[in-house]
Amino acid sequence: MDGKAILWVATILLWLGTGLAWGQRDKVLARRRSAYNDLRVIQEGHERILKVRQGKVFVEESRCDMRRPAHLLHQYSRLQMLSTLYPRSFSQVLVVGLGGASLSKALIAQFPDLHVDSIELDPEIVKLSRQYFGYRESERCRSIVGDGRAYLEKTHKTYDLIVLDAFDGLEIPAPLRTVEFYQRVKARLNEGGVAVSNLHRRSGNYDRDRASLAAVFLHTVGFQGTGLVEVISSSQPLQPQLQRWKASWGFEAQPLLQLTQAVPDYNPGAQPFED
């Protein structure tokens, strides 16, 4: 075989290999349309990704390593997990915004006595989490399909931790970012309980979101992630109980604690959101 033939064969093999890798990386397992979202589940090697259409593109909502479904891959979800160190007691959690159920699965796996309620507006997301992301309900793990604010307004149940992670693109839905909403969150917290809010730093409303939280909660602390800030809020002083951390989390707590903002990075004079 002459040099040109060898080059031609090598080019074909490279092209086929690249195409195979691309096909494996972008294998679509599911397509769903709901009243709220256009959804995709993508397989990349051992990982599954929940994607949501934003305009003309699909953006990643959640990612799961199916070899370890309860392991947290994203920095923001690990920072959310860090919030479990702050409540005075820890037996009841509410997660507002299920997504691929990464945090809900991790909470159930790492805290054997914990009860987790997860509320999700889009029923198709709950179905996909069950079918493709290893999410399982039980006596300790309950799914609620509905509006997070409506649930908080009608329930009498209280929680040690409330995780606020509902989004419409980069923005928090308007009813879930106001002073009145955070007052309802505060009312559903047990004494010594905390709320954690996932805020996109690049949002044009970041200052107002931080001001809304500060208008309701006496104590807030931000953890600066990549492009986002996780804000822990409480009526009580915030001190981590490091004994709750376990090696089985799969990541160290101290490097994340070092992301604490020494000085708040928002304009305290910003106008809070109101109904």
Summary of the structure (lengths in Angstrom):
residues: 275
radius of gyration: 20.9
end to end distance: 75.9
largest distance: 79.8
contacts: 835
relative contact order: 0.13
helix: 34%
strand: 29%
